[in-house]
Structures are given as C-alpha cells and as structure tokens.
Amino acid sequence: MQNQFDPRTRTTGVNPAVSVGVPRAARDAGLRSYMLSVYNYMASGVLLTGIVAMLFASSGMAAQVFQGGGVLPWLIILSPLAIVIAMSFGQNRMSTATLQMLFWSFATLMGLSMSTIFLVYTGVSIAQTFFAVSAGFLGLSLWGYTTKKDLSGWGTFLIMGVVGLIVAMAINFFFLKSAGMQMAISAIGVLIFAGLTAYDTQKIKSMYAYVAGTDMMGKVVIMGALNLYLDFINMFMFLLNFMGSRE
C-alpha cells in the first residue's frame, strides 16, 4: 500500500510561539480556515482520482494496459509510490507550488492505477463502499478533531500495524494465496486506517500552532491532505476487498 512511506512522521521544525498573543477568536478562525484547506485538498484529490479511474476504465484503455502485461502497468502502479517518497523526504526543500504539482500528479496516477477496480468489482459495490467509507471517514476525522484524548500514543502502534499488513500481504500474495487470510488482512486494514484517520486529523490540527503565520503553512496543508487521502484510499481499498461484489 502507498502508506508505508508515510509523511506523517516528518516535522517542520518551526517555532510554536508564533501564536502567542493572538486573540482566541482569531486563532479559532485561522484554525478552521487551515483545516478547511486540508479537507478541500484531500477531497479534491479523491475526486480527481475517481474521475480519472472511471474515464480510464470506461475508455477500455485500463483493460488493454493492465491485461496486456509489460512494463507499463508496473510503471503506473509504482509511480504514485515514488511521488509519496519524494514528497515525504523532500517537503522541506521543495516549494509549495512543487508540492501542489506533485500532489495533483499523484492523485492522477492513483486514478490510473485504481481503474482496475472497475474491471474486477461491480459499479454498485464500488459506490456502496465509497459512501460507507466516506461516512466512516467523516465521523472518525470529526472525532479526531474534537476529542480531548491525546492520540499521539497511537502513532507507533498504527505504523507498525501498516508494516505488518504489508508483510502479511506479501507473504499471502507470493506464498500462501489464501482467500481467508486475504479477508482477515482486509478487515484488519480497515481498522488500522480508521485509527490513522483520527490520529492524523488530530496531528494535523496540532500542527497549526507551529505553522500559523509562517510560509510553512501551505506545505503543511498539502502534506496533511496527502496523509488523509492515503488513509481514505487505503480504507476504501481494504473495505472493497472485504465486501465488494466481483463482476
């Protein structure tokens, strides 16, 4: 999954004291604007991915590319991962405009990669899963935003869970080829990325105090949107594998 190279562990290193002396109402309004920007980027990225996936599949090109073999399918599948790595480790050196370009490129390439779901699952099951994940994501993110509970302790456990999922998926794909294990992996994956949705939302919210009024805010908004995008897409893919009806 794309989330193993996770930008959520990167920090900006800016001074949190920038919010000292700012009126409470102004801070609250700034925080709402900041979070709205994160959600707008994330939702726009998911929408772009969905549109590209549907168009690529409906045109017949997805079937030609992914069923034809060769290097191109692997290039499409691995390119989004390369972009996530570049954004994660290069965010401090890149400009906001560069991160924006990479984010939209990532969302587009993810659409090409995810077009295969339309070749495997029925349109009804895809739509049902999407709306179920959307409702769950909204609830989890809202809880992460409003809860007074400190979720920072979840981070290490959840990232270890992602790594464990990747290992289990590789073992099952190359050796076991067990449908039962695949279903178990999907169920656990949904739970892990549900937890990451709440954890990431709280972390993104907490970053506002560090970047408010600085030129880092634009970068943090984009990277926050990328984190939430990855949480949403991974939760969607795991749930679709768990409950989706095949063609």
C-alpha positions as CSV (number, residue, x, y, z in Angstrom):
1,M,0.0,0.0,0.0
2,Q,1.1,3.6,-0.6
3,N,1.0,4.4,3.1
4,Q,4.2,2.5,4.1
5,F,6.3,5.6,3.1
6,D,4.4,7.8,5.5
7,P,5.0,11.6,5.5
8,R,3.1,11.9,8.8
9,T,6.3,11.4,10.8
10,R,8.0,14.4,9.2
11,T,8.2,17.6,11.2
12,T,8.7,21.2,10.1
13,G,10.9,22.5,13.0
14,V,9.2,25.9,13.2
15,N,8.6,27.8,16.3
16,P,5.2,27.3,18.0
17,A,5.4,30.6,19.8
18,V,4.0,32.4,16.7
19,S,0.5,32.0,18.1
20,V,1.4,33.7,21.4
21,G,-0.5,37.0,21.9
22,V,-3.0,36.2,19.1
23,P,-6.6,36.7,20.2
24,R,-8.5,33.4,20.8
25,A,-11.2,34.2,18.2
26,A,-8.6,34.9,15.5
27,R,-6.8,31.7,16.3
28,D,-10.0,29.7,16.1
29,A,-10.9,31.3,12.7
30,G,-7.4,30.6,11.4
31,L,-7.6,27.0,12.6
32,R,-10.9,26.5,10.8
33,S,-9.6,28.0,7.6
34,Y,-6.5,25.9,7.8
35,M,-8.4,22.6,8.4
36,L,-10.8,23.5,5.6
37,S,-7.9,23.9,3.3
38,V,-6.6,20.5,4.2
39,Y,-10.0,18.9,3.7
40,N,-10.5,20.7,0.4
41,Y,-7.2,19.5,-1.0
42,M,-7.9,15.9,0.2
43,A,-11.5,15.8,-1.2
44,S,-10.3,17.3,-4.5
45,G,-7.6,14.7,-4.8
46,V,-10.0,11.9,-4.1
47,L,-12.5,13.3,-6.7
48,L,-9.7,13.7,-9.3
49,T,-8.6,10.1,-8.7
50,G,-12.2,8.8,-9.0
51,I,-12.8,10.7,-12.3
52,V,-9.5,9.6,-13.8
53,A,-10.2,6.0,-12.8
54,M,-13.7,5.9,-14.2
55,L,-12.7,7.6,-17.5
56,F,-9.6,5.3,-17.9
57,A,-11.7,2.2,-17.3
58,S,-14.7,3.2,-19.4
59,S,-12.5,4.0,-22.4
60,G,-11.2,0.4,-22.4
61,M,-7.6,1.6,-22.0
62,A,-7.3,0.2,-18.5
63,A,-8.1,-3.3,-19.7
64,Q,-5.6,-3.0,-22.6
65,V,-2.8,-1.7,-20.3
66,F,-3.3,-3.9,-17.3
67,Q,-4.2,-7.1,-19.1
68,G,-1.6,-6.7,-21.7
69,G,1.4,-7.2,-19.4
70,G,4.7,-5.5,-19.9
71,V,6.4,-2.7,-18.1
72,L,3.7,0.0,-18.3
73,P,1.3,-1.5,-15.7
74,W,4.2,-1.6,-13.2
75,L,5.2,2.0,-14.0
76,I,1.6,3.2,-13.4
77,I,1.4,1.2,-10.1
78,L,4.8,2.3,-8.7
79,S,4.8,5.9,-9.9
80,P,2.4,7.2,-7.1
81,L,4.6,5.4,-4.5
82,A,7.7,7.3,-5.9
83,I,5.9,10.6,-5.6
84,V,4.9,9.9,-2.0
85,I,8.5,9.2,-1.2
86,A,9.7,12.3,-2.9
87,M,7.1,14.5,-1.1
88,S,7.7,12.9,2.3
89,F,11.5,13.3,2.3
90,G,11.8,16.4,0.2
91,Q,9.0,18.6,1.6
92,N,11.3,20.9,3.4
93,R,13.4,21.6,0.3
94,M,10.5,21.9,-2.1
95,S,8.4,24.9,-2.7
96,T,4.7,24.9,-2.0
97,A,4.0,25.1,-5.8
98,T,6.1,22.0,-6.3
99,L,4.3,20.1,-3.6
100,Q,1.0,21.1,-5.2
101,M,2.1,19.9,-8.6
102,L,3.3,16.6,-7.1
103,F,0.0,16.1,-5.2
104,W,-2.2,16.6,-8.3
105,S,0.2,14.3,-10.3
106,F,-0.1,11.7,-7.5
107,A,-3.9,11.9,-7.5
108,T,-4.0,11.5,-11.3
109,L,-1.6,8.5,-11.3
110,M,-3.6,6.9,-8.5
111,G,-6.7,7.2,-10.7
112,L,-4.9,5.3,-13.5
113,S,-3.7,2.7,-11.0
114,M,-7.1,2.3,-9.3
115,S,-9.0,2.0,-12.6
116,T,-8.6,-1.8,-12.3
117,I,-11.3,-1.9,-9.6
118,F,-13.8,-1.2,-12.3
119,L,-12.6,-4.3,-14.1
120,V,-13.0,-6.5,-11.0
121,Y,-15.9,-5.2,-9.0
122,T,-19.4,-4.2,-9.8
123,G,-20.2,-0.5,-10.1
124,V,-22.9,-0.8,-7.3
125,S,-20.5,-2.4,-4.8
126,I,-17.8,0.3,-5.6
127,A,-20.4,3.1,-5.0
128,Q,-21.7,1.4,-1.8
129,T,-18.2,1.0,-0.4
130,F,-17.3,4.6,-1.3
131,F,-20.2,6.1,0.5
132,A,-19.7,3.8,3.5
133,V,-16.0,4.8,3.7
134,S,-16.9,8.5,3.3
135,A,-19.4,8.3,6.2
136,G,-16.9,6.5,8.4
137,F,-14.1,8.8,7.4
138,L,-16.1,11.9,8.3
139,G,-17.1,10.5,11.7
140,L,-13.5,9.4,12.5
141,S,-12.0,12.6,11.4
142,L,-14.5,14.7,13.3
143,W,-13.8,12.7,16.4
144,G,-10.0,13.1,15.9
145,Y,-10.6,16.9,15.6
146,T,-12.8,17.3,18.6
147,T,-11.6,14.7,21.1
148,K,-9.6,15.9,24.2
149,K,-7.9,12.5,24.3
150,D,-4.3,12.6,23.3
151,L,-3.9,10.2,20.3
152,S,-0.2,10.7,19.9
153,G,0.5,7.3,21.5
154,W,-1.4,5.6,18.7
155,G,1.2,6.6,16.1
156,T,3.9,4.0,16.6
157,F,1.4,1.2,17.1
158,L,-0.5,2.1,13.9
159,I,2.6,2.5,11.7
160,M,3.8,-0.9,13.0
161,G,0.4,-2.3,12.0
162,V,0.8,-0.9,8.5
163,V,4.2,-2.5,8.2
164,G,2.8,-5.8,9.5
165,L,0.0,-5.6,6.9
166,I,2.5,-5.1,4.1
167,V,4.5,-8.1,5.2
168,A,1.3,-10.3,5.5
169,M,0.1,-9.2,2.1
170,A,3.4,-10.0,0.5
171,I,3.5,-13.5,2.2
172,N,-0.1,-14.2,1.2
173,F,0.4,-13.0,-2.4
174,F,3.7,-14.9,-3.1
175,F,3.3,-18.0,-1.0
176,L,0.0,-18.7,0.8
177,K,-2.5,-17.4,-1.7
178,S,-5.2,-17.9,0.9
179,A,-8.6,-16.2,0.4
180,G,-9.3,-16.5,4.1
181,M,-6.1,-14.7,5.1
182,Q,-6.8,-12.0,2.5
183,M,-10.1,-11.3,4.1
184,A,-8.5,-11.2,7.5
185,I,-5.9,-8.7,6.2
186,S,-8.6,-6.6,4.7
187,A,-10.6,-6.5,7.9
188,I,-7.5,-5.5,10.0
189,G,-6.5,-3.0,7.3
190,V,-9.8,-1.2,7.6
191,L,-9.4,-0.9,11.4
192,I,-5.8,0.3,11.2
193,F,-6.6,3.1,8.7
194,A,-9.7,4.0,10.6
195,G,-7.4,4.6,13.6
196,L,-4.9,6.5,11.4
197,T,-7.7,8.8,10.2
198,A,-8.4,10.0,13.7
199,Y,-4.7,10.1,14.6
200,D,-3.7,12.1,11.5
201,T,-6.6,14.6,11.9
202,Q,-5.5,15.4,15.5
203,K,-1.9,15.7,14.4
204,I,-2.7,18.0,11.5
205,K,-4.8,20.1,13.8
206,S,-2.0,20.3,16.4
207,M,0.5,21.4,13.6
208,Y,-1.4,24.7,13.2
209,A,0.1,26.2,16.3
210,Y,3.6,25.6,14.8
211,V,3.0,26.9,11.3
212,A,0.4,29.7,11.7
213,G,1.7,32.9,10.1
214,T,4.7,31.2,8.5
215,D,5.5,30.2,5.0
216,M,5.4,26.6,6.0
217,M,1.6,26.6,6.3
218,G,1.0,25.9,2.6
219,K,3.3,22.9,2.7
220,V,1.8,21.5,5.9
221,V,-1.7,21.8,4.4
222,I,-0.7,19.8,1.3
223,M,1.1,17.1,3.3
224,G,-1.8,16.9,5.7
225,A,-4.2,16.4,2.8
226,L,-1.9,13.7,1.4
227,N,-2.0,11.9,4.8
228,L,-5.8,12.0,4.9
229,Y,-6.0,11.0,1.3
230,L,-3.9,7.9,1.9
231,D,-6.0,7.0,4.9
232,F,-9.2,7.3,2.9
233,I,-8.0,5.4,-0.1
234,N,-6.4,2.6,1.8
235,M,-9.5,2.2,4.0
236,F,-11.6,2.2,0.8
237,M,-9.5,-0.5,-0.9
238,F,-9.4,-2.8,2.1
239,L,-13.2,-2.5,2.6
240,L,-13.9,-3.0,-1.1
241,N,-11.8,-6.2,-1.0
242,F,-13.7,-7.3,2.1
243,M,-17.3,-6.5,1.0
244,G,-17.1,-5.8,-2.8
245,S,-19.1,-7.9,-5.3
246,R,-17.0,-9.1,-8.2
247,E,-18.0,-8.9,-11.8
